[in-house]
Amino acid sequence: MDTLKLLLSEIQKLNATLERWAPSERPVPDFRRETAFRWIGGDQPGQGYLMPLPQKAGCRLADLKGIDRQKKELELNTRQFIEGHPANNALLWGSRGTGKSTLVKALLAEYREKGLRMIEVGRAHLIDLPEIQSLIRKRPEHFIVFCDDLAFESDDAGYKVLKATLEGTLSEQPENLLIYATSNRRHLLPEFPEDNQSARWIDGELHQGEAVEEKISLSERFGVWLSFQAFNQDQYLEIVEHWLEHYGCADDSDAARTEALAYALLRGSRSGRVAFQFAKSWAGRKRLGTEN
């Protein structure tokens, strides 16, 4: 019993501390000075706020190798957007570690001086999209709502809000806002073998079942749809060499190539992420004099 009382007392102290830390009023974001934000959802509508994120140099578009087609198309769409021309929401899907999230972040580094702003929104807070829209609707800046590693279950409330926001509500998406999402799933929802069992041939045409149609309907609302595939060995080594040069280790690239292939084999992946991780490991050991 004493243990239970002690536990309740500690919980009350923790709640009191959190209440002191919580903002009493929703902070007003400084969109002119800050360029990256994370949406912090509240317990009740109207309690969410934008938390500024520290500005980091990060990757630039020139650092991204092996995804030239995807990079060109998404950069063009973003340029159209920030220059006030029609542009589309974008879905980047495919293999892990192939640069989907890094590409979106690199766009902010490239175009923040031209008025681009980015708001990171987690899946659980997509239900707050209408609230976010109201905050930025009359701003002169251009905002990308960034939903990273997005995936839904079929009964997820955020799925329905995102679907309605992309297309289909009476309140139109503001002209100064786009949604860029990344996912390992091409349709953002789990796909099961039984989904195809309701497909039917009608007058010589294949008609998908309702389950498949529902899952496709969300991804189809993204006007830019970019797939990212696993890198081959040459592409992987090209990325390794780029980052070795970045870290000043290009002079020993021949020895590093052999180690890079072994590193990828150990990790079971030749992704851009693995190439970057290897380059950091190699450069760090070299500077310590322990690369062998």
DRENTIBA-643954 format. One line per field, with one value per residue: residue number from 0; residue in one letter; x, y, z of N, C-alpha, C in turn. Coordinates in nm, 3 decimals, m for minus. Layout:
DRENTIBA-643954
seq = (NUM:...)
type = (A:...)
nxx = (X:...)
nyy = (Y:...)
nzz = (Z:...)
caxx = (X:...)
cayy = (Y:...)
cazz = (Z:...)
cxx = (X:...)
cyy = (Y:...)
czz = (Z:...)
//
This chain:
DRENTIBA-643954
seq = (0:1:2:3:4:5:6:7:8:9:10:11:12:13:14:15:16:17:18:19:20:21:22:23:24:25:26:27:28:29:30:31:32:33:34:35:36:37:38:39:40:41:42:43:44:45:46:47:48:49:50:51:52:53:54:55:56:57:58:59:60:61:62:63:64:65:66:67:68:69:70:71:72:73:74:75:76:77:78:79:80:81:82:83:84:85:86:87:88:89:90:91:92:93:94:95:96:97:98:99:100:101:102:103:104:105:106:107:108:109:110:111:112:113:114:115:116:117:118:119:120:121:122:123:124:125:126:127:128:129:130:131:132:133:134:135:136:137:138:139:140:141:142:143:144:145:146:147:148:149:150:151:152:153:154:155:156:157:158:159:160:161:162:163:164:165:166:167:168:169:170:171:172:173:174:175:176:177:178:179:180:181:182:183:184:185:186:187:188:189:190:191:192:193:194:195:196:197:198:199:200:201:202:203:204:205:206:207:208:209:210:211:212:213:214:215:216:217:218:219:220:221:222:223:224:225:226:227:228:229:230:231:232:233:234:235:236:237:238:239:240:241:242:243:244:245:246:247:248:249:250:251:252:253:254:255:256:257:258:259:260:261:262:263:264:265:266:267:268:269:270:271:272:273:274:275:276:277:278:279:280:281:282:283:284:285:286:287:288:289:290:291)
type = (M:D:T:L:K:L:L:L:S:E:I:Q:K:L:N:A:T:L:E:R:W:A:P:S:E:R:P:V:P:D:F:R:R:E:T:A:F:R:W:I:G:G:D:Q:P:G:Q:G:Y:L:M:P:L:P:Q:K:A:G:C:R:L:A:D:L:K:G:I:D:R:Q:K:K:E:L:E:L:N:T:R:Q:F:I:E:G:H:P:A:N:N:A:L:L:W:G:S:R:G:T:G:K:S:T:L:V:K:A:L:L:A:E:Y:R:E:K:G:L:R:M:I:E:V:G:R:A:H:L:I:D:L:P:E:I:Q:S:L:I:R:K:R:P:E:H:F:I:V:F:C:D:D:L:A:F:E:S:D:D:A:G:Y:K:V:L:K:A:T:L:E:G:T:L:S:E:Q:P:E:N:L:L:I:Y:A:T:S:N:R:R:H:L:L:P:E:F:P:E:D:N:Q:S:A:R:W:I:D:G:E:L:H:Q:G:E:A:V:E:E:K:I:S:L:S:E:R:F:G:V:W:L:S:F:Q:A:F:N:Q:D:Q:Y:L:E:I:V:E:H:W:L:E:H:Y:G:C:A:D:D:S:D:A:A:R:T:E:A:L:A:Y:A:L:L:R:G:S:R:S:G:R:V:A:F:Q:F:A:K:S:W:A:G:R:K:R:L:G:T:E:N)
nxx = (0.084:0.194:0.382:0.220:0.104:0.333:0.403:0.183:0.218:0.459:0.377:0.195:0.370:0.523:0.328:0.267:0.509:0.521:0.303:0.396:0.598:0.459:0.339:0.153:0.007:m0.051:0.248:0.366:0.482:0.791:0.808:0.970:1.228:1.278:1.293:1.233:1.007:0.841:0.532:0.357:0.123:m0.179:m0.379:m0.638:m0.840:m0.695:m0.488:m0.245:0.088:0.359:0.686:0.999:1.278:1.624:1.858:2.035:2.320:2.323:2.250:2.305:2.144:2.331:2.478:2.341:2.338:2.275:2.001:1.907:1.691:1.462:1.536:1.552:1.284:1.139:1.262:1.200:0.921:0.909:1.031:0.843:0.639:0.740:0.775:0.526:0.368:0.143:0.159:0.228:0.125:0.344:0.449:0.693:0.821:0.947:1.248:1.424:1.656:1.735:1.734:1.500:1.383:1.603:1.625:1.397:1.456:1.690:1.592:1.483:1.717:1.823:1.640:1.547:1.616:1.462:1.212:1.101:0.952:0.936:0.730:0.728:0.525:0.394:0.249:0.046:m0.051:m0.172:m0.438:m0.458:m0.419:m0.608:m0.595:m0.329:m0.327:m0.487:m0.318:m0.116:m0.227:m0.255:0.001:0.305:0.511:0.611:0.498:0.597:0.443:0.580:0.570:0.715:0.826:0.574:0.290:m0.013:m0.277:m0.583:m0.797:m0.713:m0.737:m0.593:m0.538:m0.780:m0.816:m0.590:m0.642:m0.877:m0.777:m0.591:m0.755:m1.089:m1.240:m1.459:m1.324:m1.053:m0.713:m0.459:m0.293:m0.032:0.076:0.206:0.204:0.448:0.529:0.694:0.744:0.770:0.581:0.397:0.129:0.070:m0.084:m0.132:m0.103:m0.277:m0.296:m0.563:m0.694:m0.705:m0.881:m1.138:m1.138:m1.268:m1.346:m1.493:m1.666:m1.431:m1.246:m1.036:m1.152:m1.077:m1.120:m1.314:m1.149:m0.888:m0.924:m0.980:m0.736:m0.563:m0.673:m0.582:m0.300:m0.315:m0.393:m0.173:0.005:0.267:0.459:0.697:0.925:1.169:1.440:1.644:2.000:2.246:2.572:2.765:2.644:2.625:2.899:2.971:2.841:2.973:3.234:3.184:3.124:3.357:3.533:3.419:3.485:3.755:3.906:3.964:4.202:4.266:4.083:4.077:4.149:3.944:3.717:3.711:3.671:3.429:3.251:3.256:3.147:2.887:2.794:2.794:2.597:2.384:2.278:2.296:2.255:2.211:2.221:2.373:2.613:2.687:2.714:2.928:3.133:3.162:3.250:3.493:3.637:3.655:3.807:4.040:4.134:4.195:4.400:4.359:4.260:4.323)
nyy = (m0.121:0.122:0.149:0.193:0.441:0.598:0.580:0.707:0.961:1.037:1.040:1.252:1.464:1.460:1.524:1.784:1.910:1.884:2.040:2.293:2.322:2.317:2.527:2.813:2.965:2.938:2.939:3.200:3.148:3.248:3.309:3.445:3.439:3.174:2.857:2.586:2.362:2.170:2.014:2.024:1.846:1.914:1.818:1.890:2.036:2.327:2.354:2.280:2.356:2.518:2.414:2.556:2.424:2.346:2.501:2.331:2.257:2.027:1.797:1.894:1.938:1.867:1.675:1.440:1.134:0.903:0.927:1.093:1.138:1.146:1.354:1.570:1.595:1.644:1.875:2.054:2.067:2.185:2.432:2.545:2.578:2.761:2.982:3.065:2.930:2.675:2.364:2.031:1.807:1.562:1.222:1.014:0.704:0.377:0.174:0.142:0.384:0.508:0.777:0.928:1.087:1.252:1.391:1.557:1.718:1.837:2.008:2.213:2.323:2.422:2.612:2.779:3.047:3.162:3.174:2.929:2.713:2.457:2.214:1.965:1.690:1.444:1.115:1.069:1.321:1.415:1.463:1.720:1.877:2.064:2.269:2.349:2.446:2.673:2.837:2.915:3.008:3.277:3.366:3.501:3.328:3.005:2.683:2.354:2.073:1.816:1.477:1.219:0.886:0.759:0.565:0.385:0.234:0.073:0.183:0.426:0.751:0.972:0.907:0.944:1.220:1.322:1.230:1.372:1.630:1.642:1.624:1.690:1.823:2.092:2.316:2.446:2.336:2.551:2.782:2.829:2.602:2.275:1.915:1.687:1.356:1.067:0.715:0.362:0.211:0.185:0.255:0.350:0.211:m0.109:m0.400:m0.689:m1.038:m1.124:m0.897:m0.886:m1.077:m1.004:m0.890:m0.850:m0.968:m0.775:m0.738:m0.790:m0.632:m0.567:m0.515:m0.369:m0.477:m0.334:m0.295:m0.271:m0.052:0.148:0.171:0.251:0.495:0.696:0.732:0.810:1.070:1.225:1.433:1.420:1.137:0.945:0.681:0.495:0.293:0.013:0.058:m0.031:m0.197:m0.025:0.226:0.247:0.252:0.488:0.676:0.629:0.715:0.985:1.083:1.015:1.188:1.425:1.413:1.438:1.215:1.110:1.028:0.769:0.599:0.356:0.149:0.192:0.125:m0.156:m0.215:m0.086:m0.241:m0.478:m0.379:m0.314:m0.568:m0.686:m0.533:m0.598:m0.441:m0.208:0.071:0.430:0.538:0.349:0.376:0.637:0.607:0.427:0.587:0.786:0.627:0.527:0.764:0.868:0.670:0.686:0.941:0.900:0.734:0.462:0.314:0.068)
nzz = (0.000:0.083:m0.115:m0.340:m0.273:m0.274:m0.540:m0.664:m0.562:m0.686:m0.951:m0.949:m0.892:m1.125:m1.318:m1.235:m1.290:m1.569:m1.639:m1.569:m1.756:m1.995:m2.257:m2.168:m2.340:m2.689:m2.866:m3.081:m3.396:m3.547:m3.854:m4.028:m3.933:m3.846:m4.009:m4.013:m3.860:m3.603:m3.559:m3.262:m3.114:m2.933:m2.642:m2.678:m2.942:m3.087:m2.911:m3.011:m3.136:m3.316:m3.301:m3.323:m3.504:m3.462:m3.682:m3.920:m4.121:m4.295:m4.572:m4.911:m5.231:m5.425:m5.298:m5.315:m5.463:m5.734:m5.756:m5.957:m6.138:m5.970:m5.802:m5.980:m6.066:m5.829:m5.734:m5.940:m5.913:m5.663:m5.709:m5.884:m5.701:m5.498:m5.652:m5.706:m5.892:m6.026:m5.848:m5.723:m5.457:m5.308:m5.313:m5.194:m5.230:m5.144:m5.128:m4.819:m4.687:m4.924:m4.977:m4.964:m4.749:m4.703:m4.942:m4.938:m4.715:m4.808:m4.998:m4.845:m4.736:m4.969:m5.062:m4.859:m4.834:m5.025:m4.929:m4.860:m4.627:m4.374:m4.222:m3.996:m3.949:m3.747:m3.787:m3.599:m3.555:m3.779:m3.784:m3.709:m3.929:m4.053:m3.862:m3.878:m4.137:m4.108:m3.963:m4.139:m4.369:m4.467:m4.484:m4.635:m4.694:m4.829:m4.759:m4.681:m4.570:m4.405:m4.396:m4.262:m4.326:m4.353:m4.276:m4.259:m4.066:m4.157:m4.016:m3.924:m3.797:m3.887:m4.150:m4.287:m4.256:m4.389:m4.646:m4.706:m4.693:m4.901:m5.122:m5.183:m4.986:m4.884:m4.802:m4.952:m5.006:m4.891:m5.113:m5.053:m4.944:m4.950:m4.942:m4.863:m4.855:m4.725:m4.763:m4.702:m4.816:m5.109:m5.133:m4.887:m4.706:m4.541:m4.743:m4.838:m4.933:m4.960:m5.039:m5.313:m5.386:m5.436:m5.683:m6.016:m6.348:m6.589:m6.876:m7.018:m6.887:m6.604:m6.285:m5.985:m5.642:m5.368:m5.144:m5.247:m5.416:m5.229:m5.096:m5.300:m5.359:m5.187:m5.235:m5.500:m5.486:m5.464:m5.669:m5.762:m5.785:m5.676:m5.713:m5.531:m5.571:m5.462:m5.452:m5.699:m5.706:m5.822:m5.799:m5.522:m5.451:m5.574:m5.415:m5.174:m5.244:m5.293:m5.033:m4.898:m5.022:m4.935:m4.664:m4.682:m4.753:m4.999:m5.112:m5.041:m5.160:m5.301:m5.121:m4.944:m5.092:m5.102:m4.831:m4.802:m4.951:m4.804:m4.569:m4.652:m4.714:m4.463:m4.340:m4.494:m4.696:m4.966:m4.948:m4.974:m4.721:m4.578:m4.718:m4.649:m4.373:m4.364:m4.476:m4.280:m4.068:m4.172:m4.223:m3.963:m3.830:m3.977:m3.915:m3.654:m3.687:m3.699:m3.910:m4.015)
caxx = (0.000:0.284:0.444:0.121:0.095:0.455:0.395:0.086:0.279:0.557:0.303:0.142:0.481:0.558:0.223:0.283:0.626:0.485:0.213:0.478:0.673:0.370:0.311:0.020:m0.057:0.015:0.353:0.353:0.607:0.857:0.832:1.074:1.361:1.286:1.251:1.190:0.924:0.771:0.401:0.335:m0.021:m0.232:m0.482:m0.764:m0.825:m0.653:m0.376:m0.121:0.172:0.477:0.812:1.112:1.384:1.756:1.899:2.156:2.363:2.263:2.286:2.255:2.101:2.449:2.532:2.257:2.379:2.198:1.857:1.901:1.556:1.373:1.581:1.515:1.139:1.089:1.314:1.120:0.790:0.928:1.055:0.712:0.563:0.789:0.764:0.386:0.304:0.078:0.249:0.156:0.170:0.437:0.471:0.820:0.808:1.042:1.342:1.478:1.793:1.767:1.742:1.369:1.375:1.716:1.593:1.303:1.529:1.786:1.518:1.474:1.850:1.848:1.544:1.495:1.635:1.360:1.082:1.049:0.947:0.897:0.665:0.727:0.404:0.389:0.125:m0.056:m0.100:m0.230:m0.575:m0.448:m0.389:m0.689:m0.545:m0.203:m0.364:m0.538:m0.206:m0.024:m0.302:m0.236:0.143:0.369:0.605:0.557:0.518:0.584:0.416:0.663:0.527:0.824:0.806:0.431:0.218:m0.139:m0.368:m0.704:m0.891:m0.639:m0.808:m0.508:m0.552:m0.900:m0.793:m0.495:m0.713:m0.968:m0.697:m0.531:m0.857:m1.222:m1.314:m1.508:m1.216:m0.942:m0.577:m0.402:m0.199:0.106:0.105:0.209:0.234:0.546:0.531:0.780:0.692:0.817:0.465:0.357:m0.008:0.062:m0.163:m0.090:m0.168:m0.289:m0.336:m0.709:m0.747:m0.723:m0.976:m1.266:m1.125:m1.358:m1.340:m1.621:m1.655:m1.292:m1.163:m1.016:m1.199:m1.027:m1.217:m1.326:m1.035:m0.776:m0.959:m0.968:m0.594:m0.505:m0.733:m0.502:m0.175:m0.347:m0.416:m0.044:0.031:0.404:0.467:0.834:0.970:1.312:1.479:1.774:2.113:2.337:2.704:2.834:2.582:2.666:3.039:2.975:2.801:3.084:3.343:3.145:3.136:3.498:3.589:3.365:3.559:3.897:3.970:3.959:4.332:4.276:3.954:4.088:4.141:3.813:3.617:3.704:3.610:3.290:3.173:3.242:3.056:2.752:2.760:2.764:2.471:2.277:2.215:2.382:2.176:2.283:2.243:2.486:2.733:2.719:2.761:3.062:3.227:3.189:3.331:3.627:3.704:3.685:3.918:4.161:4.184:4.252:4.514:4.327:4.178:4.353)
cayy = (0.000:0.236:0.161:0.253:0.583:0.663:0.588:0.812:1.090:1.068:1.074:1.387:1.557:1.464:1.600:1.925:1.959:1.895:2.155:2.415:2.331:2.334:2.669:2.855:3.011:2.883:3.031:3.254:3.117:3.355:3.250:3.519:3.400:3.029:2.796:2.448:2.350:2.044:2.038:1.960:1.839:1.929:1.723:1.939:2.124:2.462:2.354:2.247:2.470:2.491:2.427:2.576:2.325:2.406:2.506:2.255:2.266:1.912:1.765:1.976:1.856:1.816:1.561:1.322:1.060:0.785:0.955:1.215:1.159:1.186:1.484:1.671:1.615:1.706:2.012:2.134:2.088:2.279:2.564:2.594:2.614:2.882:3.095:3.101:2.858:2.551:2.255:1.916:1.731:1.459:1.100:0.949:0.573:0.278:0.105:0.220:0.432:0.550:0.922:0.994:1.195:1.344:1.476:1.660:1.810:1.912:2.116:2.325:2.386:2.488:2.718:2.853:3.190:3.207:3.172:2.795:2.672:2.316:2.176:1.820:1.647:1.300:1.049:1.083:1.459:1.456:1.512:1.865:1.948:2.186:2.372:2.398:2.526:2.805:2.916:2.962:3.037:3.413:3.401:3.515:3.219:2.882:2.580:2.212:1.985:1.698:1.358:1.124:0.744:0.755:0.441:0.387:0.121:0.109:0.259:0.538:0.878:1.060:0.868:1.007:1.365:1.347:1.207:1.484:1.751:1.638:1.649:1.643:1.901:2.221:2.411:2.409:2.343:2.683:2.784:2.837:2.480:2.144:1.803:1.591:1.241:0.954:0.590:0.238:0.152:0.268:0.305:0.401:0.121:m0.248:m0.473:m0.830:m1.120:m1.133:m0.776:m0.906:m1.184:m0.948:m0.835:m0.916:m0.936:m0.727:m0.699:m0.797:m0.541:m0.603:m0.416:m0.399:m0.480:m0.211:m0.280:m0.221:0.083:0.240:0.192:0.327:0.629:0.795:0.762:0.878:1.212:1.292:1.457:1.373:1.003:0.906:0.555:0.486:0.153:m0.016:0.092:m0.139:m0.182:0.094:0.344:0.247:0.296:0.630:0.752:0.617:0.801:1.125:1.119:1.010:1.316:1.527:1.405:1.453:1.083:1.060:0.976:0.625:0.545:0.217:0.064:0.212:0.056:m0.295:m0.214:m0.042:m0.356:m0.568:m0.312:m0.330:m0.710:m0.708:m0.466:m0.653:m0.334:m0.113:0.193:0.555:0.555:0.264:0.437:0.754:0.557:0.373:0.697:0.847:0.534:0.522:0.893:0.881:0.582:0.736:1.056:0.846:0.649:0.323:0.265:m0.072)
cazz = (0.000:0.089:m0.248:m0.428:m0.238:m0.321:m0.687:m0.697:m0.529:m0.790:m1.073:m0.930:m0.907:m1.266:m1.388:m1.201:m1.364:m1.710:m1.653:m1.565:m1.881:m2.109:m2.281:m2.125:m2.461:m2.806:m2.912:m3.217:m3.468:m3.622:m3.985:m4.100:m3.883:m3.839:m4.137:m3.993:m3.741:m3.577:m3.500:m3.134:m3.098:m2.799:m2.602:m2.728:m3.059:m3.056:m2.817:m3.079:m3.170:m3.397:m3.229:m3.416:m3.500:m3.486:m3.821:m3.945:m4.260:m4.362:m4.710:m5.022:m5.345:m5.495:m5.224:m5.336:m5.583:m5.769:m5.764:m6.038:m6.193:m5.861:m5.755:m6.080:m6.070:m5.705:m5.728:m6.034:m5.851:m5.551:m5.768:m5.929:m5.581:m5.429:m5.744:m5.720:m6.001:m5.981:m5.811:m5.670:m5.341:m5.355:m5.235:m5.224:m5.167:m5.193:m5.041:m4.708:m4.700:m5.062:m4.990:m4.973:m4.650:m4.721:m5.056:m4.895:m4.626:m4.889:m5.065:m4.751:m4.731:m5.097:m5.096:m4.744:m4.856:m5.119:m4.865:m4.831:m4.487:m4.364:m4.098:m3.980:m3.879:m3.726:m3.828:m3.495:m3.550:m3.906:m3.761:m3.686:m4.054:m4.071:m3.771:m3.936:m4.254:m4.066:m3.914:m4.244:m4.492:m4.516:m4.476:m4.766:m4.718:m4.886:m4.658:m4.710:m4.457:m4.429:m4.323:m4.287:m4.295:m4.329:m4.300:m4.184:m4.058:m4.232:m3.933:m3.868:m3.818:m3.966:m4.290:m4.343:m4.260:m4.497:m4.772:m4.728:m4.713:m5.034:m5.224:m5.152:m4.887:m4.931:m4.775:m5.037:m4.953:m4.921:m5.225:m5.003:m4.870:m5.015:m4.854:m4.913:m4.765:m4.761:m4.710:m4.761:m4.882:m5.223:m5.115:m4.750:m4.624:m4.556:m4.852:m4.803:m5.048:m4.974:m5.101:m5.456:m5.412:m5.482:m5.818:m6.110:m6.489:m6.639:m7.017:m7.061:m6.811:m6.465:m6.189:m5.852:m5.534:m5.291:m5.053:m5.326:m5.463:m5.117:m5.067:m5.410:m5.367:m5.114:m5.306:m5.626:m5.461:m5.477:m5.811:m5.789:m5.726:m5.710:m5.653:m5.500:m5.570:m5.401:m5.538:m5.736:m5.646:m5.874:m5.738:m5.382:m5.442:m5.612:m5.297:m5.080:m5.289:m5.272:m4.892:m4.863:m5.067:m4.843:m4.539:m4.708:m4.756:m5.136:m5.153:m5.014:m5.199:m5.346:m5.003:m4.883:m5.172:m5.057:m4.700:m4.817:m4.998:m4.690:m4.476:m4.706:m4.701:m4.322:m4.309:m4.577:m4.773:m5.036:m4.955:m4.954:m4.577:m4.540:m4.776:m4.566:m4.243:m4.383:m4.498:m4.150:m3.991:m4.231:m4.199:m3.821:m3.796:m4.042:m3.840:m3.530:m3.723:m3.672:m4.020:m4.043)
cxx = (0.087:0.351:0.349:0.107:0.216:0.453:0.299:0.142:0.379:0.489:0.247:0.251:0.521:0.457:0.235:0.400:0.593:0.393:0.290:0.553:0.583:0.341:0.169:m0.059:0.019:0.120:0.327:0.484:0.660:0.898:0.941:1.213:1.381:1.234:1.202:1.118:0.875:0.639:0.388:0.185:m0.063:m0.336:m0.620:m0.740:m0.788:m0.535:m0.242:m0.042:0.292:0.603:0.925:1.218:1.519:1.795:2.033:2.191:2.304:2.314:2.230:2.216:2.220:2.509:2.458:2.291:2.286:2.049:1.834:1.761:1.461:1.407:1.536:1.366:1.088:1.141:1.233:0.983:0.800:0.954:0.926:0.634:0.610:0.785:0.619:0.313:0.234:0.181:0.169:0.212:0.251:0.445:0.599:0.818:0.915:1.135:1.397:1.621:1.832:1.756:1.610:1.360:1.484:1.690:1.499:1.374:1.628:1.717:1.503:1.608:1.876:1.763:1.488:1.509:1.534:1.220:1.024:1.059:0.898:0.842:0.658:0.606:0.404:0.253:0.013:m0.119:m0.156:m0.374:m0.576:m0.420:m0.478:m0.641:m0.415:m0.232:m0.410:m0.426:m0.126:m0.096:m0.272:m0.090:0.203:0.466:0.533:0.597:0.503:0.556:0.484:0.619:0.626:0.785:0.660:0.373:0.096:m0.193:m0.501:m0.802:m0.826:m0.711:m0.726:m0.516:m0.669:m0.882:m0.697:m0.563:m0.805:m0.892:m0.639:m0.633:m0.992:m1.298:m1.362:m1.405:m1.092:m0.808:m0.518:m0.300:m0.054:0.143:0.103:0.239:0.331:0.554:0.628:0.724:0.763:0.705:0.418:0.216:m0.035:m0.017:m0.113:m0.169:m0.162:m0.333:m0.487:m0.771:m0.780:m0.829:m1.110:m1.257:m1.210:m1.327:m1.479:m1.601:m1.509:m1.197:m1.155:m1.059:m1.154:m1.141:m1.215:m1.205:m0.915:m0.802:m0.942:m0.822:m0.526:m0.552:m0.652:m0.377:m0.200:m0.370:m0.287:m0.012:0.170:0.423:0.601:0.874:1.121:1.348:1.616:1.886:2.189:2.477:2.775:2.776:2.622:2.809:3.054:2.940:2.911:3.196:3.311:3.166:3.279:3.568:3.544:3.444:3.711:3.973:3.974:4.090:4.347:4.148:3.962:4.077:4.002:3.704:3.599:3.635:3.461:3.201:3.152:3.143:2.911:2.704:2.720:2.629:2.353:2.207:2.322:2.307:2.265:2.313:2.364:2.616:2.780:2.775:2.902:3.165:3.261:3.278:3.476:3.705:3.743:3.803:4.047:4.220:4.244:4.377:4.489:4.246:4.207:4.315)
cyy = (0.126:0.259:0.228:0.402:0.660:0.682:0.699:0.950:1.132:1.107:1.215:1.493:1.573:1.545:1.749:1.986:1.980:2.015:2.286:2.433:2.361:2.482:2.705:2.908:2.956:2.982:3.078:3.229:3.237:3.300:3.323:3.474:3.249:2.969:2.653:2.436:2.206:2.077:1.955:1.962:1.853:1.823:1.761:2.025:2.265:2.469:2.321:2.372:2.424:2.515:2.445:2.469:2.392:2.397:2.434:2.266:2.152:1.891:1.869:1.884:1.794:1.695:1.431:1.257:0.942:0.805:1.080:1.243:1.209:1.327:1.594:1.700:1.684:1.849:2.103:2.166:2.191:2.420:2.625:2.650:2.746:3.004:3.129:3.035:2.733:2.440:2.149:1.870:1.612:1.343:1.034:0.813:0.479:0.228:0.198:0.266:0.481:0.700:0.995:1.113:1.299:1.440:1.589:1.765:1.895:2.027:2.237:2.398:2.468:2.614:2.795:3.003:3.249:3.191:3.035:2.767:2.527:2.288:2.024:1.781:1.495:1.244:1.073:1.222:1.506:1.503:1.662:1.943:2.070:2.302:2.433:2.487:2.666:2.895:2.981:3.015:3.176:3.459:3.415:3.401:3.099:2.764:2.440:2.141:1.852:1.585:1.247:0.983:0.717:0.617:0.440:0.247:0.168:0.193:0.382:0.669:0.973:1.031:0.941:1.159:1.399:1.332:1.323:1.613:1.756:1.670:1.604:1.719:2.031:2.331:2.369:2.420:2.479:2.676:2.790:2.714:2.359:2.038:1.709:1.477:1.136:0.828:0.472:0.167:0.241:0.323:0.347:0.314:m0.022:m0.317:m0.622:m0.910:m1.123:m1.008:m0.797:m1.011:m1.133:m0.882:m0.917:m0.873:m0.896:m0.673:m0.692:m0.705:m0.587:m0.487:m0.458:m0.400:m0.351:m0.189:m0.222:m0.078:0.186:0.272:0.274:0.471:0.734:0.831:0.835:1.027:1.293:1.307:1.418:1.243:0.945:0.778:0.555:0.339:0.137:0.012:m0.035:m0.108:m0.056:0.221:0.358:0.300:0.442:0.717:0.747:0.713:0.948:1.166:1.107:1.139:1.430:1.531:1.410:1.322:1.026:0.994:0.826:0.553:0.399:0.120:0.072:0.137:m0.088:m0.305:m0.176:m0.157:m0.456:m0.511:m0.330:m0.474:m0.742:m0.649:m0.521:m0.550:m0.249:0.019:0.315:0.580:0.475:0.323:0.556:0.710:0.499:0.485:0.767:0.758:0.532:0.650:0.910:0.794:0.630:0.853:1.013:0.762:0.504:0.261:0.121:m0.163)
czz = (0.000:m0.047:m0.345:m0.401:m0.288:m0.471:m0.730:m0.670:m0.636:m0.920:m1.064:m0.945:m1.053:m1.345:m1.361:m1.276:m1.510:m1.734:m1.650:m1.695:m2.001:m2.130:m2.243:m2.243:m2.580:m2.857:m3.055:m3.291:m3.543:m3.758:m4.064:m4.059:m3.883:m3.969:m4.123:m3.859:m3.726:m3.510:m3.373:m3.108:m2.953:m2.768:m2.657:m2.853:m3.015:m2.962:m2.885:m3.114:m3.252:m3.315:m3.329:m3.395:m3.527:m3.633:m3.838:m4.093:m4.342:m4.503:m4.805:m5.135:m5.417:m5.426:m5.255:m5.470:m5.606:m5.778:m5.848:m6.091:m6.085:m5.812:m5.852:m6.076:m5.945:m5.691:m5.821:m5.975:m5.739:m5.602:m5.819:m5.810:m5.523:m5.520:m5.777:m5.833:m5.948:m5.955:m5.738:m5.535:m5.391:m5.257:m5.285:m5.153:m5.223:m5.085:m4.934:m4.739:m4.838:m5.084:m4.995:m4.877:m4.669:m4.837:m5.015:m4.808:m4.705:m4.964:m4.975:m4.743:m4.857:m5.115:m4.976:m4.763:m4.953:m5.062:m4.838:m4.682:m4.481:m4.225:m4.092:m3.894:m3.869:m3.764:m3.727:m3.495:m3.684:m3.892:m3.736:m3.814:m4.077:m3.983:m3.824:m4.056:m4.213:m4.017:m4.025:m4.367:m4.550:m4.510:m4.617:m4.798:m4.780:m4.797:m4.717:m4.578:m4.488:m4.337:m4.354:m4.243:m4.263:m4.364:m4.209:m4.166:m4.116:m4.151:m3.871:m3.901:m3.904:m4.114:m4.355:m4.355:m4.374:m4.633:m4.806:m4.756:m4.854:m5.142:m5.171:m5.046:m4.949:m4.909:m4.852:m4.963:m4.988:m5.034:m5.179:m4.920:m4.962:m4.911:m4.926:m4.810:m4.817:m4.695:m4.775:m4.837:m4.995:m5.210:m4.971:m4.654:m4.641:m4.667:m4.823:m4.926:m5.069:m5.036:m5.248:m5.488:m5.463:m5.619:m5.916:m6.252:m6.536:m6.780:m7.062:m6.988:m6.665:m6.376:m6.050:m5.750:m5.454:m5.200:m5.127:m5.372:m5.351:m5.088:m5.177:m5.409:m5.294:m5.192:m5.437:m5.607:m5.459:m5.626:m5.855:m5.712:m5.767:m5.638:m5.639:m5.486:m5.504:m5.501:m5.579:m5.681:m5.692:m5.812:m5.591:m5.367:m5.482:m5.492:m5.191:m5.117:m5.270:m5.127:m4.841:m4.905:m4.976:m4.713:m4.559:m4.714:m4.897:m5.179:m5.129:m5.053:m5.243:m5.228:m4.940:m4.959:m5.124:m4.922:m4.708:m4.862:m4.885:m4.588:m4.521:m4.692:m4.557:m4.285:m4.389:m4.663:m4.840:m5.053:m4.941:m4.808:m4.531:m4.594:m4.693:m4.431:m4.255:m4.396:m4.366:m4.065:m4.040:m4.202:m4.053:m3.780:m3.856:m3.963:m3.705:m3.558:m3.699:m3.786:m4.055:m3.926)
//
